[in-house]
C-alpha cells in the first residue's frame, strides 16, 4: 500500500466539494522552490472564477477580437 502524504491526508479531512489541492511535481515546499508556478496557478484559478479579469498573465500574449477578424 502506498504511503499517504501529509497533504493528501489533510485534503481528505477537508470538505472536498469546496476544496482544491494543487500539486506541483518535484517540489516539496512550493513557496520556497516554485513561487512563480504557484503565483501563476493562483492567477489562473482566479481568472477561471471570473475574478482579476484585468490582470494579464506573465508570458501569455492577449489578442484582441479585432485581430482575429482579419
Phi, psi and omega in degrees: 000138180291144176284127181282136177282162180299324181294319180294320177298317179297315181298317180295334179278347181275166173284099195291340178283346179241013184231140175238148178243124179253117179245131177246120184300139174073018182233127178271311179239101188298326181292329179267322189265332184215057182295329180291318178297320179295315180299316178295321179295319179294319177298315179298320179298312180296318178295324178295332177276355181090009178262161176054040184292337180274353180278127177273139177281136178295135178082003180242116180277136177264142175245137178278162180293336178294321178297324184279351181269005184290000000 
